Amino acid sequence: MVVLNKIYTKTGDDGTTALGTGERRLKYDTRVAAYGTVDETNACIGMARLQTGGDPDLDRMLSRIQNDLFDLGADLATPETEEKLEYEPLRVTDTQVSRIEADIDALNAGLSPLRSFVLPGGSAAAAALHLARTVARRAERAMVELAEMPGEHVNPAALKYMNRVSDFLFVAARVVNDNGARDVLWVPGKNR
């Protein structure tokens, strides 16, 4: 599917990049920003995985999410078009959404309900997962912005999936904080 012999092509030296359709867009284009932020989310999850090493089930879930985020980036990088492509574009599916929802439910089953908002912290792993969560929310906002633009389309399943990623990362942060025992809770007005 992908062959990378030469890493630099010089085609982006003019400030543009190619979409999966071959169309060139400016590197700050809203679509490029959306899939770039998905890529940032993926990198943050990779860093978080270095901190969460003790739980093989959680690591498998995070690995699966990283792979799905590449699918999502490919989905965003290949906008729907009237023109027939030479290949079938990769699209995020409702099956992927259902699977991450099942993972969220499995992780959340052992957690006590929250009585306050959680501050990022408690453990290095939780802080790293919260950072990934905030970047995932930024990616979601970029995708929503793109979807609202005239002439642009975002796969609804991809948008749902990105929303679930941040939910998953929140729950995972609580799990690595000794199932919520080490959560740092927000105390409104504490420092007035």
N, C-alpha and C positions, 0 to 999 in steps of 0.2 A: 504494500500500500504506500509506504513512504521509503524513499531512498535518499539519503543525505551523504553524498560524496564530498561535496564542497560546501563549507559552512558559509562563506561569504560569497554573495552573488553580485554585489554592487548595484543591483536593481533598485534598492531602497535608498540609494544615496541622494535621490531627488526629493526625499521626504514622503514617499508613497510606499505602500505595500500591496501585495496581491491577495485578493480574496480567493476562496476555493473555486470560484467561477472564472478566475482569470482577471476579473475587473480590478483595477488599481484604485486605491483610496488613500487619502492622506493619513499619515500615521496617527493623527489626533482625531480622526473620524470617530463618530460615536460608536459605530459597530466595532471598530478596531479597539477602542477603549474598553468596550464591554468584554470582548474575549481576552484582552490583555489583563483585565482585572480578574477574570476567571483563572487565568494563568498564575497571577499573584496569589490567589486563594490556594491554588494547588501547591505552590512553593511553600506557603505558610504551613500547610498540612504536612508537607515533607519535613519541615523543621520540627513541627510538633511531634511527629512520629519518633524523632530522636529522643524526645523526653518521655514518651509513653511506653517505652520498651517492654514493660513487664506483662502486659496482657495480650496474648496472641489473638484472641477473638477481636478485641478492639483494633489491633494492628491490621487484621484482615479486612475489617470494615473500612478503616481509613485508606488502605491500599485500594480497595474497590472504588471508593469515592474518588481517589486521585485518577484512576483510570476513566471513571465516568466523567470527570471534569475535562479530560482531554476530548472525550466524545462531545461534550457540551461546547467546548471551544471550536471543534470542527463544525458543529451545527451552526454556531454563530458566524463562523468564517465563510460559510456557504449559504448566502441568503437565497430564499426561494425566488425563482425567476421564471418568466414565461418561456425562456429558451431551454431547449433540451440539452442536458449535460451528458458528457460521455461516460459518466459513472453515476451510481446511485449515491446521493449525498448521505452522510451519516447523520442521523437524527436521534436525539434523546427520546426515549419511549416512556409510556406510562408504567411499564414493567420496572424500569429503573426507579421511578418515583415510588412505586409500591414497595420495592425492596428496601430503600433507605427508610421509609416509614416503618417497616417491620424492624429494622435495626434500631431506630429511635425508640420504639415501643419496648424492645428487649432490654435496652440499656436503662430506660426510665422506670422499668418495673420495680427495681430495687431501691429507688430513691424516695425519700420523704417529700411530701409537697412543700413548696417554698412559702414562706411567710413574708419575704422581703426580696428585693432585687439582689442579685449576686454581683459583687465587684470582681473584676479579673484578678486572680491571685489564688493564694492558698498553697499551691505547689507550682513548680516550674512547668510541669506538664499542663496544668489547668490554665496557667497564664498564656502558654503557647497556643492552646486550643481556643482560648478567648480571642487572641489576636487573629487567628485564622477566621474565627466567626465574624469579627468586625469587617475583615476584608471581604468575606463572602457576602455580607450585607451590602457593601459598596458595589460588588459585582452585580448583585440583584438590582440595586438602584439604577445602575448603568443599563442593564437589560430592559428595565421598565421604561427608562427614558428613550431607548432605541425603539421599543415597541410603539411608543406614542408618536413617533416621527412619521410624517406623511411618506408613503412609499416604502416604508420599512416593515418587516415582519419578524417576529420572534416566536419560535415554536412554543406553544403554551406548556408542553411537557417540560421543556428546558427551563422555563421560568419557574414552574412548580419545583423542579428538582433543585434549583439554586436556592429557593426559599427553604427547602428541607435541609440542605447542607448546613446552613447556619443553625437551624434547630438541632441537628445532630451534634454539631460541635459544642453547643451549649450543654446538652445533656452529657456528652462525653467529658467535658470539663468537670462537671459535677461528679461523674463516676471516678475520674482519676484523683479527685479530692476526697478520697476515702468515702465514696458514695454520699458525698455532700457534707460529711462531718467536718471537713476542713474548709468548706465554703466561707468566703469572706462576705458577710451580709452588709448591705447598705443600711445605714442608720440616718434617716432624714433629719437634717438640721443639726447633726451631732456637733459640728464645730462652729456654731454661731457665736 
